């Protein structure tokens, strides 16, 4: 028998309109609900993390065995909670196998999804979005250690990367369309959530095997097996010796944002001794504005160089990139450009080392946004205005200087649109490696 479930709803006090709309959507759910005032912050993602922290603190203090955390844009997919309630005794009986049950995950991948049971459906997966989170008490202490008043993380990515996550299909809750305080605009996450639901369903129905492989007919399996065996045969070049893994030089132009520290922290566990990092401050006052000190680089194993460029250029970092891209040392296989208010996702460079095997190829990886979890750039395999940003490129080092960054908003498109004609080949990767901060979001 599962214990009662206490629910906490996060709502900014000034957004009574969202509170009223939430209560109307959940009118048939009979929740044991307490409203928790959302934390307002200049960087909304931090406020979101602190709001979730406040709920966990309440749940821990009350000695709750589990807790339902709701954001005020949560929208149930059904008017009454029978399907969710039917899952609760099962989730309680399996409470040693999960910390988070996500009622509406986004950006789910088949490769990270497996079946726990078919009826009622329960799947182990990894996903973003935090509007409907059932949290096991076993997660409380970890969160209270990791999320503090001084140190926050993007909360849905933190949940995704830290905890074992269960989900079901159909989703329990989506996100209501409307004006978002975080985005400062009208948002509609329906498309991304439907895509995630389709992925979960495809795994459940066996159209895609757990781990992401599509089921094939027996004859097709033989063909695929034979092709895989052929691929494993070493090429003539490979027989001469194992090709070393690629290396990366990360170039960071900074106008002086304190969020630079979070970017550097995201690189510490990922860069190796064979990589390199160059940090260029735009103007002599930029390090002070960022509150930078040399300790920020402690733990980064690779060669590091810090430059203060004067006078200040201040052209979307494009001026600094043009100035230094043919002066950067040491040379590595690839060069990458990062913004000082973003972060690399955990495991990003492991993915790139495995996939960026051609040193003459321009690779384009994907990035997502902290303030719009379903937005991914590029959306397809085209370099067009609005579908490419500075941070997407893994650029052959020897080719990086062959094009110039446009000195305008949209100058990153100018660069890649020209560079694609000057490299030997280009490949679009399906992997999301980068998280754009909520106060930037600059896409060409």
HUWO-V360458 format. One record per residue. OMEGA is omega as a letter, one per 30 degrees, with the letter a starting at -180 (NA if undefined). D_CENTER is the distance of its C-alpha to the mean C-alpha in whole Angstrom. Layout:
BEGIN
OMEGA_D_CENTER + OMEGA_D_CENTER
END
This chain:
BEGIN
a_36 + l_33 + l_33 + a_33 + l_30 + a_29 + l_26 + l_25 + l_24 + a_22 + l_24 + a_24 + a_28 + l_29 + l_27 + l_30 + l_29 + l_26 + l_28 + a_31 + l_29 + a_27 + l_30 + a_31 + a_29 + a_29 + a_33 + a_34 + l_31 + a_34 + l_31 + a_32 + l_30 + l_30 + l_28 + l_26 + l_26 + a_23 + l_22 + a_22 + l_21 + l_21 + a_17 + l_16 + l_13 + l_15 + l_18 + l_16 + a_15 + l_19 + l_20 + l_18 + l_20 + l_23 + a_23 + l_22 + l_25 + a_27 + l_27 + a_28 + a_31 + a_32 + a_32 + l_30 + l_29 + a_26 + l_25 + l_23 + a_21 + l_21 + a_19 + l_22 + l_20 + a_20 + a_23 + l_24 + l_25 + a_28 + a_31 + a_32 + a_30 + a_32 + l_29 + a_27 + l_30 + l_31 + a_28 + l_29 + l_31 + l_30 + l_26 + a_29 + a_31 + a_28 + l_26 + a_26 + a_24 + l_21 + a_19 + l_17 + a_18 + a_16 + l_18 + a_16 + l_13 + l_11 + l_9 + l_11 + l_13 + a_16 + a_16 + a_14 + l_17 + a_21 + l_23 + l_25 + a_27 + a_28 + f_30 + a_29 + l_26 + a_24 + l_21 + a_18 + l_15 + a_11 + l_9 + a_8 + a_10 + a_13 + l_16 + a_18 + l_18 + a_21 + l_20 + l_23 + l_25 + l_24 + a_20 + a_22 + l_23 + l_20 + a_18 + l_21 + a_21 + a_18 + a_17 + l_20 + a_22 + a_21 + l_18 + l_15 + l_11 + a_9 + a_10 + l_9 + l_6 + l_9 + a_11 + a_9 + a_9 + a_13 + l_15 + a_17 + l_16 + l_18 + l_18 + l_21 + f_22 + l_23 + l_20 + a_22 + l_21 + l_19 + a_18 + l_21 + l_21 + a_23 + a_22 + l_19 + l_20 + a_16 + a_16 + a_20 + l_21 + a_21 + l_18 + a_18 + a_16 + a_18 + a_17 + l_14 + l_15 + l_18 + l_16 + l_15 + l_18 + l_20 + l_18 + a_19 + a_22 + l_23 + a_22 + a_24 + l_27 + l_27 + l_26 + l_23 + l_24 + a_22 + l_20 + a_19 + l_23 + l_25 + a_28 + l_31 + a_35 + a_37 + a_38 + l_35 + l_33 + l_36 + a_36 + a_32 + a_33 + l_36 + l_33 + l_31 + l_34 + l_35 + a_31 + l_32 + a_35 + l_35 + l_36 + l_39 + a_36 + a_34 + l_38 + l_39 + a_36 + l_32 + a_30 + l_28 + a_24 + l_23 + a_23 + l_20 + a_21 + l_19 + a_20 + l_19 + a_22 + l_22 + l_24 + l_24 + l_21 + l_20 + l_17 + a_17 + l_18 + l_14 + l_13 + l_16 + a_15 + a_12 + a_15 + a_17 + a_17 + a_16 + a_18 + a_22 + a_25 + l_26 + l_23 + l_23 + l_22 + l_24 + a_23 + l_25 + a_26 + l_27 + a_31 + l_33 + a_31 + l_28 + l_27 + l_29 + a_27 + a_24 + a_26 + l_25 + a_27 + l_27 + l_26 + a_23 + l_23 + l_24 + l_23 + a_22 + a_24 + l_24 + a_27 + l_26 + l_27 + a_27 + l_29 + a_30 + l_31 + f_34 + a_35 + l_32 + l_30 + l_28 + l_27 + a_23 + a_23 + l_24 + l_28 + l_27 + l_25 + a_28 + a_30 + a_29 + l_27 + l_31 + a_32 + l_29 + g_30 + l_29 + l_29 + l_26 + a_25 + l_22 + l_21 + a_18 + a_17 + l_15 + a_15 + l_16 + l_14 + l_11 + l_9 + a_8 + l_6 + l_9 + a_11 + a_10 + l_14 + l_15 + a_14 + l_15 + a_19 + a_19 + a_19 + a_20 + a_23 + a_25 + l_26 + a_27 + l_24 + l_22 + l_19 + l_16 + a_12 + l_10 + l_7 + a_6 + l_7 + a_7 + l_11 + a_10 + a_8 + a_10 + l_10 + l_9 + f_12 + a_14 + a_15 + a_18 + l_20 + l_21 + l_22 + l_23 + a_22 + a_19 + a_17 + l_17 + a_16 + a_17 + a_14 + a_14 + l_17 + a_18 + l_21 + a_24 + a_26 + a_29 + a_28 + a_26 + a_29 + l_31 + a_29 + l_29 + l_26 + a_27 + a_28 + l_27 + a_24 + a_23 + l_24 + l_21 + l_22 + a_26 + a_25 + l_23 + l_26 + a_28 + a_27 + l_26 + a_30 + l_31 + a_28 + a_30 + l_27 + l_23 + l_21 + l_18 + l_15 + a_13 + l_10 + a_7 + a_7 + l_6 + l_5 + a_8 + a_10 + a_12 + l_16 + l_15 + a_14 + l_16 + a_16 + NA_20
END
